[in-house]
Every structure is written in structure tokens, then in C-alpha cells.
Amino acid sequence: MNIGTVSEQTGMPAKTIRYYEEIGLIPPPIRAENGYRHYQDKDVETLRFIQRSRRLGFSVKDVGNLLTLWQDKNRASSDVKRFALEHIREIEERIDELNSIRQTLISLTDTCHGDHRADCPILDELAK
């Protein structure tokens, strides 16, 4: 199947598919005589795996590691679980950081008059 068909089946833009090929997340597809890429069902399955992994917030590098684990039928599930637990820890750190940012912004907006005056505690805080 051509890249357009793969794009339709995965919901992934052709540019993204070519990028994943370029960085080695998917192997280079077979080239037809006319030079067009010809993808297999396995490529679509791999791209869907990548897409689901990315939607769960895994970095491109982490997706590469997950692909390696997925393709290794002799892997230990404990390795996969450890990897996922580490990702959860990173997500929780980001949530804590975002909550802190949110709280700071709430405090700043509470102190801002939001009227015709030029003085603004929000800008004052950002200028510190």
C-alpha cells in the first residue's frame, strides 16, 4: 500500500510517517519500480503502536525503546512495567509543576486590579 493509504489507515500525516522512517522508528519501506514507498500491514501496525505510545505522552526516544521491547518476544514484562512506571512518575512530576504554575497564576491574577490602571502585579512578577 502507498503512503496515502497508510496515512488514511493510521490517521497520521504522510509527513509524520516519513519522519518516523527517517529517524528509524519504522524500517524503510520497500520501494516500487517507480520509487514510491510500498508499506506492509506490519508497518501500519507499527505506526499505530507509535501513535498510541505518543498519545500516552511517551517521547520519540521512549517510543523507540518501547518498540524494541514490543518486538523482542523474549522480553520480561517487568521491563515494560518498570518503563511505564517511570513514565507515570515523570507525568506526576509534570502535573505537580503545572499545579504550581496554576497556583502562581491564580495568586497573580487575584492581585491584579484588571482595570484602566497601568500598574500590573502580573507584569511586575514576570519582570523580577
VMD Tcl script that builds the backbone (N, CA, C; Angstrom):
set m [mol new atoms 384]
animate dup $m
set s [atomselect $m all]
$s set {name element resname resid chain x y z} {
  {N N MET 1 A 0.844 -1.175 0.000}
  {CA C MET 1 A 0.000 0.000 0.000}
  {C C MET 1 A 0.886 1.234 0.000}
  {N N ASN 2 A 0.365 2.306 -0.554}
  {CA C ASN 2 A 1.156 3.537 -0.637}
  {C C ASN 2 A 1.000 4.365 0.628}
  {N N ILE 3 A 1.761 5.430 0.707}
  {CA C ILE 3 A 1.792 6.241 1.918}
  {C C ILE 3 A 0.454 6.915 2.188}
  {N N GLY 4 A -0.281 7.249 1.140}
  {CA C GLY 4 A -1.592 7.852 1.312}
  {C C GLY 4 A -2.566 6.904 1.994}
  {N N THR 5 A -2.524 5.652 1.598}
  {CA C THR 5 A -3.386 4.636 2.209}
  {C C THR 5 A -2.997 4.419 3.663}
  {N N VAL 6 A -1.713 4.355 3.921}
  {CA C VAL 6 A -1.229 4.191 5.297}
  {C C VAL 6 A -1.653 5.390 6.143}
  {N N SER 7 A -1.557 6.561 5.573}
  {CA C SER 7 A -1.977 7.772 6.267}
  {C C SER 7 A -3.458 7.701 6.625}
  {N N GLU 8 A -4.276 7.251 5.697}
  {CA C GLU 8 A -5.709 7.108 5.960}
  {C C GLU 8 A -5.976 6.071 7.046}
  {N N GLN 9 A -5.261 4.961 7.002}
  {CA C GLN 9 A -5.496 3.876 7.952}
  {C C GLN 9 A -5.024 4.211 9.361}
  {N N THR 10 A -4.025 5.062 9.460}
  {CA C THR 10 A -3.484 5.390 10.781}
  {C C THR 10 A -3.953 6.757 11.285}
  {N N GLY 11 A -4.444 7.589 10.378}
  {CA C GLY 11 A -4.796 8.954 10.757}
  {C C GLY 11 A -3.570 9.824 10.960}
  {N N MET 12 A -2.450 9.368 10.465}
  {CA C MET 12 A -1.165 10.037 10.640}
  {C C MET 12 A -0.787 10.718 9.322}
  {N N PRO 13 A -0.372 11.976 9.362}
  {CA C PRO 13 A 0.042 12.640 8.114}
  {C C PRO 13 A 1.225 11.922 7.462}
  {N N ALA 14 A 1.265 11.961 6.140}
  {CA C ALA 14 A 2.363 11.335 5.401}
  {C C ALA 14 A 3.715 11.892 5.840}
  {N N LYS 15 A 3.747 13.181 6.141}
  {CA C LYS 15 A 4.994 13.812 6.586}
  {C C LYS 15 A 5.503 13.168 7.878}
  {N N THR 16 A 4.589 12.850 8.788}
  {CA C THR 16 A 4.966 12.214 10.051}
  {C C THR 16 A 5.477 10.803 9.796}
  {N N ILE 17 A 4.823 10.096 8.902}
  {CA C ILE 17 A 5.254 8.730 8.559}
  {C C ILE 17 A 6.674 8.768 7.997}
  {N N ARG 18 A 6.918 9.701 7.091}
  {CA C ARG 18 A 8.275 9.820 6.525}
  {C C ARG 18 A 9.286 10.202 7.606}
  {N N TYR 19 A 8.886 11.046 8.552}
  {CA C TYR 19 A 9.772 11.436 9.656}
  {C C TYR 19 A 10.121 10.215 10.503}
  {N N TYR 20 A 9.123 9.411 10.855}
  {CA C TYR 20 A 9.389 8.214 11.657}
  {C C TYR 20 A 10.303 7.246 10.917}
  {N N GLU 21 A 10.178 7.204 9.607}
  {CA C GLU 21 A 11.089 6.380 8.799}
  {C C GLU 21 A 12.503 6.971 8.857}
  {N N GLU 22 A 12.590 8.279 8.709}
  {CA C GLU 22 A 13.886 8.971 8.688}
  {C C GLU 22 A 14.664 8.770 9.987}
  {N N ILE 23 A 13.956 8.786 11.134}
  {CA C ILE 23 A 14.656 8.659 12.416}
  {C C ILE 23 A 14.781 7.202 12.873}
  {N N GLY 24 A 14.270 6.281 12.071}
  {CA C GLY 24 A 14.476 4.871 12.351}
  {C C GLY 24 A 13.431 4.197 13.221}
  {N N LEU 25 A 12.292 4.860 13.486}
  {CA C LEU 25 A 11.252 4.192 14.272}
  {C C LEU 25 A 10.557 3.098 13.462}
  {N N ILE 26 A 10.465 3.321 12.160}
  {CA C ILE 26 A 9.964 2.265 11.281}
  {C C ILE 26 A 11.035 2.011 10.233}
  {N N PRO 27 A 11.136 0.780 9.781}
  {CA C PRO 27 A 12.158 0.491 8.771}
  {C C PRO 27 A 11.784 1.127 7.437}
  {N N PRO 28 A 12.774 1.409 6.610}
  {CA C PRO 28 A 12.465 1.947 5.288}
  {C C PRO 28 A 11.583 0.950 4.527}
  {N N PRO 29 A 10.506 1.433 3.930}
  {CA C PRO 29 A 9.634 0.517 3.203}
  {C C PRO 29 A 10.259 0.087 1.886}
  {N N ILE 30 A 9.708 -0.956 1.349}
  {CA C ILE 30 A 10.124 -1.430 0.026}
  {C C ILE 30 A 9.777 -0.328 -0.977}
  {N N ARG 31 A 10.635 -0.145 -1.947}
  {CA C ARG 31 A 10.369 0.852 -2.990}
  {C C ARG 31 A 9.896 0.131 -4.256}
  {N N ALA 32 A 8.825 0.642 -4.811}
  {CA C ALA 32 A 8.334 0.113 -6.079}
  {C C ALA 32 A 9.273 0.584 -7.187}
  {N N GLU 33 A 9.096 0.048 -8.394}
  {CA C GLU 33 A 9.953 0.428 -9.517}
  {C C GLU 33 A 9.894 1.926 -9.798}
  {N N ASN 34 A 8.753 2.536 -9.510}
  {CA C ASN 34 A 8.606 3.969 -9.746}
  {C C ASN 34 A 9.195 4.806 -8.600}
  {N N GLY 35 A 9.755 4.140 -7.584}
  {CA C GLY 35 A 10.387 4.832 -6.462}
  {C C GLY 35 A 9.458 5.117 -5.307}
  {N N TYR 36 A 8.174 4.842 -5.471}
  {CA C TYR 36 A 7.212 5.087 -4.396}
  {C C TYR 36 A 7.391 4.077 -3.276}
  {N N ARG 37 A 7.129 4.539 -2.081}
  {CA C ARG 37 A 7.185 3.663 -0.914}
  {C C ARG 37 A 6.018 2.676 -0.971}
  {N N HIS 38 A 6.306 1.455 -0.595}
  {CA C HIS 38 A 5.255 0.433 -0.540}
  {C C HIS 38 A 5.286 -0.186 0.860}
  {N N TYR 39 A 4.230 0.084 1.612}
  {CA C TYR 39 A 4.163 -0.355 3.004}
  {C C TYR 39 A 3.413 -1.667 3.132}
  {N N GLN 40 A 3.770 -2.396 4.187}
  {CA C GLN 40 A 3.125 -3.668 4.515}
  {C C GLN 40 A 2.170 -3.454 5.686}
  {N N ASP 41 A 1.325 -4.442 5.957}
  {CA C ASP 41 A 0.416 -4.380 7.104}
  {C C ASP 41 A 1.188 -4.209 8.409}
  {N N LYS 42 A 2.352 -4.827 8.505}
  {CA C LYS 42 A 3.184 -4.719 9.710}
  {C C LYS 42 A 3.599 -3.263 9.961}
  {N N ASP 43 A 3.838 -2.522 8.882}
  {CA C ASP 43 A 4.202 -1.110 9.025}
  {C C ASP 43 A 3.045 -0.312 9.624}
  {N N VAL 44 A 1.830 -0.610 9.172}
  {CA C VAL 44 A 0.648 0.063 9.710}
  {C C VAL 44 A 0.499 -0.274 11.190}
  {N N GLU 45 A 0.703 -1.539 11.535}
  {CA C GLU 45 A 0.614 -1.965 12.936}
  {C C GLU 45 A 1.657 -1.228 13.781}
  {N N THR 46 A 2.859 -1.107 13.267}
  {CA C THR 46 A 3.924 -0.403 13.985}
  {C C THR 46 A 3.586 1.073 14.136}
  {N N LEU 47 A 3.076 1.684 13.091}
  {CA C LEU 47 A 2.706 3.099 13.168}
  {C C LEU 47 A 1.576 3.321 14.168}
  {N N ARG 48 A 0.646 2.412 14.243}
  {CA C ARG 48 A -0.432 2.540 15.237}
  {C C ARG 48 A 0.133 2.404 16.655}
  {N N PHE 49 A 1.092 1.509 16.826}
  {CA C PHE 49 A 1.765 1.357 18.121}
  {C C PHE 49 A 2.454 2.677 18.498}
  {N N ILE 50 A 3.159 3.255 17.538}
  {CA C ILE 50 A 3.846 4.528 17.775}
  {C C ILE 50 A 2.836 5.609 18.135}
  {N N GLN 51 A 1.760 5.668 17.384}
  {CA C GLN 51 A 0.743 6.690 17.615}
  {C C GLN 51 A 0.125 6.565 19.002}
  {N N ARG 52 A -0.213 5.359 19.412}
  {CA C ARG 52 A -0.791 5.164 20.750}
  {C C ARG 52 A 0.225 5.525 21.825}
  {N N SER 53 A 1.468 5.169 21.615}
  {CA C SER 53 A 2.521 5.499 22.581}
  {C C SER 53 A 2.695 7.009 22.708}
  {N N ARG 54 A 2.694 7.699 21.577}
  {CA C ARG 54 A 2.837 9.155 21.598}
  {C C ARG 54 A 1.644 9.813 22.293}
  {N N ARG 55 A 0.440 9.278 22.082}
  {CA C ARG 55 A -0.749 9.835 22.733}
  {C C ARG 55 A -0.692 9.668 24.248}
  {N N LEU 56 A 0.042 8.666 24.703}
  {CA C LEU 56 A 0.222 8.469 26.140}
  {C C LEU 56 A 1.368 9.314 26.687}
  {N N GLY 57 A 1.941 10.136 25.818}
  {CA C GLY 57 A 2.942 11.093 26.265}
  {C C GLY 57 A 4.373 10.608 26.230}
  {N N PHE 58 A 4.620 9.450 25.653}
  {CA C PHE 58 A 5.995 8.968 25.562}
  {C C PHE 58 A 6.749 9.800 24.525}
  {N N SER 59 A 7.985 10.123 24.838}
  {CA C SER 59 A 8.833 10.859 23.896}
  {C C SER 59 A 9.178 9.947 22.726}
  {N N VAL 60 A 9.689 10.539 21.663}
  {CA C VAL 60 A 10.098 9.748 20.496}
  {C C VAL 60 A 11.168 8.741 20.906}
  {N N LYS 61 A 12.099 9.169 21.753}
  {CA C LYS 61 A 13.150 8.260 22.226}
  {C C LYS 61 A 12.537 7.100 23.008}
  {N N ASP 62 A 11.595 7.415 23.891}
  {CA C ASP 62 A 10.928 6.367 24.667}
  {C C ASP 62 A 10.142 5.418 23.770}
  {N N VAL 63 A 9.528 5.964 22.725}
  {CA C VAL 63 A 8.790 5.115 21.788}
  {C C VAL 63 A 9.750 4.128 21.125}
  {N N GLY 64 A 10.944 4.591 20.806}
  {CA C GLY 64 A 11.950 3.682 20.244}
  {C C GLY 64 A 12.266 2.543 21.200}
  {N N ASN 65 A 12.395 2.879 22.482}
  {CA C ASN 65 A 12.652 1.835 23.488}
  {C C ASN 65 A 11.458 0.890 23.614}
  {N N LEU 66 A 10.249 1.442 23.587}
  {CA C LEU 66 A 9.055 0.602 23.663}
  {C C LEU 66 A 8.939 -0.318 22.445}
  {N N LEU 67 A 9.284 0.218 21.282}
  {CA C LEU 67 A 9.261 -0.613 20.078}
  {C C LEU 67 A 10.229 -1.783 20.195}
  {N N THR 68 A 11.398 -1.506 20.743}
  {CA C THR 68 A 12.386 -2.574 20.942}
  {C C THR 68 A 11.822 -3.646 21.871}
  {N N LEU 69 A 11.199 -3.210 22.956}
  {CA C LEU 69 A 10.595 -4.171 23.890}
  {C C LEU 69 A 9.447 -4.934 23.229}
  {N N TRP 70 A 8.625 -4.236 22.463}
  {CA C TRP 70 A 7.477 -4.847 21.795}
  {C C TRP 70 A 7.913 -5.917 20.788}
  {N N GLN 71 A 8.996 -5.620 20.090}
  {CA C GLN 71 A 9.470 -6.533 19.054}
  {C C GLN 71 A 10.283 -7.694 19.614}
  {N N ASP 72 A 10.743 -7.576 20.848}
  {CA C ASP 72 A 11.517 -8.631 21.496}
  {C C ASP 72 A 10.560 -9.582 22.213}
  {N N LYS 73 A 10.282 -10.697 21.592}
  {CA C LYS 73 A 9.323 -11.650 22.164}
  {C C LYS 73 A 9.883 -12.360 23.400}
  {N N ASN 74 A 11.178 -12.189 23.684}
  {CA C ASN 74 A 11.793 -12.792 24.866}
  {C C ASN 74 A 11.945 -11.800 26.020}
  {N N ARG 75 A 11.372 -10.628 25.868}
  {CA C ARG 75 A 11.481 -9.610 26.904}
  {C C ARG 75 A 10.736 -10.060 28.159}
  {N N ALA 76 A 11.104 -9.472 29.260}
  {CA C ALA 76 A 10.377 -9.705 30.515}
  {C C ALA 76 A 9.338 -8.592 30.661}
  {N N SER 77 A 8.128 -8.956 31.029}
  {CA C SER 77 A 7.100 -7.926 31.205}
  {C C SER 77 A 7.486 -6.948 32.308}
  {N N SER 78 A 8.334 -7.400 33.228}
  {CA C SER 78 A 8.786 -6.499 34.296}
  {C C SER 78 A 9.567 -5.313 33.722}
  {N N ASP 79 A 10.275 -5.531 32.612}
  {CA C ASP 79 A 10.998 -4.433 31.970}
  {C C ASP 79 A 10.025 -3.398 31.418}
  {N N VAL 80 A 8.945 -3.874 30.831}
  {CA C VAL 80 A 7.941 -2.975 30.272}
  {C C VAL 80 A 7.236 -2.220 31.407}
  {N N LYS 81 A 6.892 -2.941 32.459}
  {CA C LYS 81 A 6.204 -2.314 33.587}
  {C C LYS 81 A 7.092 -1.253 34.232}
  {N N ARG 82 A 8.363 -1.550 34.421}
  {CA C ARG 82 A 9.301 -0.591 35.013}
  {C C ARG 82 A 9.366 0.667 34.149}
  {N N PHE 83 A 9.397 0.479 32.855}
  {CA C PHE 83 A 9.445 1.596 31.914}
  {C C PHE 83 A 8.183 2.450 32.040}
  {N N ALA 84 A 7.024 1.809 32.105}
  {CA C ALA 84 A 5.747 2.525 32.231}
  {C C ALA 84 A 5.641 3.232 33.579}
  {N N LEU 85 A 6.103 2.589 34.643}
  {CA C LEU 85 A 6.062 3.215 35.965}
  {C C LEU 85 A 6.947 4.462 36.024}
  {N N GLU 86 A 8.072 4.419 35.355}
  {CA C GLU 86 A 8.951 5.585 35.287}
  {C C GLU 86 A 8.246 6.723 34.534}
  {N N HIS 87 A 7.537 6.380 33.496}
  {CA C HIS 87 A 6.791 7.393 32.742}
  {C C HIS 87 A 5.695 8.007 33.616}
  {N N ILE 88 A 5.018 7.192 34.398}
  {CA C ILE 88 A 3.998 7.695 35.315}
  {C C ILE 88 A 4.620 8.668 36.309}
  {N N ARG 89 A 5.797 8.330 36.831}
  {CA C ARG 89 A 6.491 9.222 37.767}
  {C C ARG 89 A 6.790 10.565 37.106}
  {N N GLU 90 A 7.234 10.542 35.857}
  {CA C GLU 90 A 7.519 11.783 35.133}
  {C C GLU 90 A 6.242 12.593 34.908}
  {N N ILE 91 A 5.151 11.924 34.601}
  {CA C ILE 91 A 3.865 12.606 34.414}
  {C C ILE 91 A 3.435 13.272 35.712}
  {N N GLU 92 A 3.588 12.556 36.823}
  {CA C GLU 92 A 3.205 13.122 38.121}
  {C C GLU 92 A 4.045 14.343 38.458}
  {N N GLU 93 A 5.323 14.326 38.112}
  {CA C GLU 93 A 6.178 15.500 38.321}
  {C C GLU 93 A 5.684 16.679 37.493}
  {N N ARG 94 A 5.304 16.416 36.243}
  {CA C ARG 94 A 4.796 17.488 35.387}
  {C C ARG 94 A 3.477 18.030 35.914}
  {N N ILE 95 A 2.622 17.133 36.412}
  {CA C ILE 95 A 1.346 17.575 36.993}
  {C C ILE 95 A 1.606 18.479 38.193}
  {N N ASP 96 A 2.540 18.086 39.063}
  {CA C ASP 96 A 2.896 18.916 40.222}
  {C C ASP 96 A 3.401 20.286 39.766}
  {N N GLU 97 A 4.252 20.282 38.750}
  {CA C GLU 97 A 4.798 21.538 38.233}
  {C C GLU 97 A 3.680 22.399 37.643}
  {N N LEU 98 A 2.783 21.801 36.888}
  {CA C LEU 98 A 1.675 22.558 36.304}
  {C C LEU 98 A 0.736 23.094 37.383}
  {N N ASN 99 A 0.500 22.315 38.430}
  {CA C ASN 99 A -0.332 22.800 39.535}
  {C C ASN 99 A 0.317 23.991 40.221}
  {N N SER 100 A 1.628 23.952 40.366}
  {CA C SER 100 A 2.356 25.068 40.966}
  {C C SER 100 A 2.249 26.314 40.086}
  {N N ILE 101 A 2.408 26.132 38.794}
  {CA C ILE 101 A 2.278 27.246 37.850}
  {C C ILE 101 A 0.862 27.816 37.918}
  {N N ARG 102 A -0.117 26.948 37.940}
  {CA C ARG 102 A -1.519 27.366 38.018}
  {C C ARG 102 A -1.764 28.183 39.283}
  {N N GLN 103 A -1.258 27.688 40.404}
  {CA C GLN 103 A -1.461 28.381 41.673}
  {C C GLN 103 A -0.812 29.760 41.666}
  {N N THR 104 A 0.378 29.840 41.099}
  {CA C THR 104 A 1.065 31.122 40.994}
  {C C THR 104 A 0.257 32.102 40.144}
  {N N LEU 105 A -0.253 31.618 39.015}
  {CA C LEU 105 A -1.045 32.491 38.146}
  {C C LEU 105 A -2.354 32.921 38.804}
  {N N ILE 106 A -2.966 32.030 39.541}
  {CA C ILE 106 A -4.186 32.397 40.270}
  {C C ILE 106 A -3.879 33.509 41.267}
  {N N SER 107 A -2.790 33.352 42.016}
  {CA C SER 107 A -2.409 34.379 43.001}
  {C C SER 107 A -2.138 35.716 42.321}
  {N N LEU 108 A -1.436 35.666 41.197}
  {CA C LEU 108 A -1.119 36.903 40.484}
  {C C LEU 108 A -2.377 37.564 39.931}
  {N N THR 109 A -3.266 36.786 39.358}
  {CA C THR 109 A -4.482 37.392 38.798}
  {C C THR 109 A -5.399 37.905 39.897}
  {N N ASP 110 A -5.339 37.293 41.080}
  {CA C ASP 110 A -6.135 37.789 42.212}
  {C C ASP 110 A -5.656 39.161 42.675}
  {N N THR 111 A -4.349 39.439 42.519}
  {CA C THR 111 A -3.803 40.722 42.969}
  {C C THR 111 A -3.879 41.810 41.895}
  {N N CYS 112 A -4.209 41.428 40.669}
  {CA C CYS 112 A -4.292 42.403 39.579}
  {C C CYS 112 A -5.677 43.037 39.579}
  {N N HIS 113 A -5.706 44.369 39.511}
  {CA C HIS 113 A -6.982 45.085 39.511}
  {C C HIS 113 A -7.766 44.846 38.224}
  {N N GLY 114 A -7.063 44.682 37.124}
  {CA C GLY 114 A -7.732 44.424 35.856}
  {C C GLY 114 A -8.589 45.584 35.386}
  {N N ASP 115 A -8.137 46.776 35.664}
  {CA C ASP 115 A -8.910 47.956 35.271}
  {C C ASP 115 A -8.061 48.864 34.373}
  {N N HIS 116 A -8.340 50.147 34.366}
  {CA C HIS 116 A -7.661 51.106 33.496}
  {C C HIS 116 A -6.260 51.489 33.967}
  {N N ARG 117 A -5.891 51.112 35.187}
  {CA C ARG 117 A -4.575 51.488 35.723}
  {C C ARG 117 A -3.455 50.741 34.988}
  {N N ALA 118 A -2.322 51.391 34.914}
  {CA C ALA 118 A -1.176 50.793 34.217}
  {C C ALA 118 A -0.424 49.791 35.083}
  {N N ASP 119 A -0.461 49.979 36.406}
  {CA C ASP 119 A 0.301 49.068 37.262}
  {C C ASP 119 A -0.328 47.666 37.204}
  {N N CYS 120 A 0.552 46.676 37.124}
  {CA C CYS 120 A 0.071 45.308 36.974}
  {C C CYS 120 A 0.998 44.356 37.728}
  {N N PRO 121 A 0.524 43.739 38.800}
  {CA C PRO 121 A 1.348 42.806 39.567}
  {C C PRO 121 A 1.811 41.601 38.751}
  {N N ILE 122 A 1.041 41.240 37.755}
  {CA C ILE 122 A 1.437 40.094 36.912}
  {C C ILE 122 A 2.720 40.436 36.177}
  {N N LEU 123 A 2.734 41.596 35.521}
  {CA C LEU 123 A 3.932 42.009 34.780}
  {C C LEU 123 A 5.095 42.297 35.726}
  {N N ASP 124 A 4.776 42.865 36.892}
  {CA C ASP 124 A 5.830 43.130 37.882}
  {C C ASP 124 A 6.515 41.824 38.293}
  {N N GLU 125 A 5.740 40.796 38.527}
  {CA C GLU 125 A 6.293 39.494 38.934}
  {C C GLU 125 A 7.133 38.884 37.805}
  {N N LEU 126 A 6.640 39.006 36.593}
  {CA C LEU 126 A 7.402 38.458 35.450}
  {C C LEU 126 A 8.708 39.202 35.223}
  {N N ALA 127 A 8.746 40.476 35.602}
  {CA C ALA 127 A 9.941 41.294 35.402}
  {C C ALA 127 A 11.008 41.052 36.462}
  {N N LYS 128 A 10.657 40.366 37.546}
  {CA C LYS 128 A 11.619 40.132 38.630}
  {C C LYS 128 A 12.754 39.226 38.174}
}
mol reanalyze $m
mol bondsrecalc $m
mol representation Tube
mol addrep $m
